[in-house]
Amino acid sequence: MAVTRTPRERWVEQGLQALAAGGPDAVRVEPLAKALGVTKGGFYWHFEDRQALLHELLDAWEQLSVDTAIELTEEAGEDPRARLRRLSAIADGRILDIDLAVRDWARRDEAVAARLRRIDNRRMDYLRSLFAAFCADEDEVEARSLLLFSLWIGGHFIAADHGRRRREAVQQRAFETLLA
């Protein structure tokens, strides 16, 4: 009888969930195995050690938050404003939770900080390309790109009330202002 192994992708997905929930310290082999309902021995069929998994989690996060996001955004067609709207729509809470965990991790790990900078530069380059399609001024392109990126990341940290307005409506208004 053949031994059924837990696919590598399931270990990575469970690892991303743990990372989002508790940072890199929460990514441990035994708790991952328990969450998957398997023994930890299966982990070593796919990964040399925990550090290899952590590296793979960063690869998966980059793929999901940059490459896949750009692919899905490009499906919105030629109009750069439509692509920006699509990008905003696919920037879900799951990606943000992982992103925030990586940002916190980067504060304590220089290699992760360097990777975060590279990934943020890729994101900014993509935003610049979209805004440059309808903004001629390079300074305005840079400002709009930074504001949109800040709105996505920073919106999570702001606890302010908006009077009678819903936060989602205020954020949407801010986003639409950037597209004007």
C-alpha positions in Angstrom: 0.0 0.0 0.0 1.4 3.4 -1.0 2.0 6.0 1.7 -0.1 9.2 1.2 1.9 12.3 2.0 0.5 15.7 2.8 1.2 17.8 -0.3 3.8 20.6 0.1 1.2 23.2 -0.8 -0.8 22.3 2.2 2.2 22.8 4.5 2.8 26.2 2.9 -0.8 27.2 3.1 -1.0 26.2 6.8 2.4 28.0 7.3 1.0 31.2 5.8 -2.0 31.0 8.1 0.2 30.6 11.1 2.4 33.5 9.9 -0.6 35.8 9.5 -1.9 34.9 12.9 1.2 35.0 14.9 4.3 36.0 12.9 7.3 33.8 12.2 7.4 32.5 15.8 4.0 30.8 15.2 5.4 28.9 12.3 6.4 25.7 14.0 6.5 22.1 12.7 4.5 20.4 15.4 1.6 22.9 15.5 1.4 22.9 11.7 1.3 19.1 11.6 -1.4 19.1 14.3 -3.5 21.6 12.4 -3.1 19.5 9.2 -4.0 16.3 11.2 -0.7 14.6 10.3 2.6 13.6 11.9 5.5 16.1 11.8 7.6 13.4 10.0 5.8 14.3 6.8 7.2 17.8 7.0 10.7 16.5 6.3 9.7 15.0 3.0 9.2 18.5 1.7 11.5 20.7 3.7 15.0 20.4 5.1 14.1 22.4 8.2 11.9 25.1 9.5 14.1 27.8 8.0 13.4 26.3 4.5 9.7 26.5 5.2 10.0 30.2 6.3 11.9 31.0 3.1 9.2 29.2 1.1 6.5 31.2 2.9 8.2 34.4 1.8 8.2 33.1 -1.8 4.5 32.2 -1.6 3.7 35.6 -0.1 5.5 37.4 -2.9 3.8 35.2 -5.5 0.4 35.8 -4.0 0.7 39.5 -3.2 2.7 40.7 -6.3 2.7 38.2 -9.2 -0.9 36.9 -8.8 -2.2 40.3 -7.9 -0.7 41.8 -11.1 -2.0 39.0 -13.2 -5.5 39.4 -11.9 -5.3 43.2 -12.2 -4.2 43.0 -15.8 -7.3 41.0 -16.6 -9.2 44.3 -16.1 -8.1 45.4 -19.6 -6.4 48.4 -21.0 -7.8 51.2 -18.9 -5.4 52.0 -16.0 -8.1 53.3 -13.7 -10.0 50.0 -14.2 -6.9 48.1 -13.4 -6.3 50.2 -10.2 -9.9 49.5 -9.2 -9.3 45.8 -9.8 -6.1 45.9 -7.8 -8.0 47.5 -4.9 -10.7 44.9 -5.1 -8.3 41.9 -4.9 -6.2 43.3 -2.0 -8.0 41.2 0.5 -7.6 40.9 4.3 -5.8 37.6 4.0 -3.0 39.1 2.0 -2.9 42.1 4.3 -2.6 39.9 7.4 0.4 38.1 5.9 1.9 41.4 4.7 1.6 42.9 8.2 3.3 39.8 9.8 6.1 40.1 7.3 6.5 43.8 8.0 6.8 43.1 11.7 9.2 40.2 11.0 11.4 42.5 8.9 11.9 44.8 11.9 13.9 42.0 13.5 15.5 40.3 10.5 17.8 42.1 8.0 17.3 39.5 5.3 13.5 39.7 5.5 13.8 43.5 5.6 15.8 43.4 2.3 13.3 41.2 0.7 10.4 43.4 1.9 12.1 46.4 0.3 12.5 44.6 -3.0 8.9 43.5 -3.0 7.6 46.9 -2.0 9.7 48.4 -4.8 8.0 45.9 -7.2 4.6 47.0 -6.0 5.5 50.7 -6.3 6.9 50.1 -9.8 3.6 48.6 -10.8 1.5 51.4 -9.2 3.8 54.0 -11.0 3.1 52.3 -14.3 -0.6 52.5 -13.8 -0.7 56.1 -12.6 1.8 57.2 -15.3 -0.8 56.1 -17.9 -3.0 59.1 -16.9 -0.7 61.4 -15.0 2.0 63.2 -16.9 3.8 64.7 -13.9 6.3 62.3 -12.4 6.0 63.8 -9.0 2.3 63.3 -9.0 2.7 59.7 -10.2 5.1 59.1 -7.2 2.7 60.8 -4.7 -0.4 59.0 -5.9 1.5 55.7 -5.9 2.7 56.2 -2.3 -0.7 57.4 -1.2 -2.5 54.4 -2.6 0.0 52.0 -1.1 -0.1 53.8 2.2 -3.9 53.7 2.2 -3.8 49.9 1.8 -1.2 49.2 4.4 -1.8 52.2 6.8 -5.6 51.9 6.8 -5.2 48.9 9.0 -3.5 50.9 11.7 -5.7 53.9 11.9 -8.4 53.6 14.5 -10.1 57.0 14.0 -13.8 57.4 13.7 -15.3 59.2 10.7 -18.3 60.8 12.2 -21.5 59.6 10.5 -19.4 58.1 7.6 -18.5 54.5 7.4 -14.8 53.8 7.2 -15.2 51.8 4.0 -17.0 54.8 2.4 -14.2 57.1 3.4 -11.5 54.8 2.1 -13.4 54.4 -1.2 -13.6 58.2 -1.5 -9.9 58.5 -0.8 -9.2 55.9 -3.5 -11.5 57.6 -6.0 -9.7 60.9 -5.3 -6.4 59.3 -6.3 -8.0 58.2 -9.6 -9.3 61.6 -10.5 
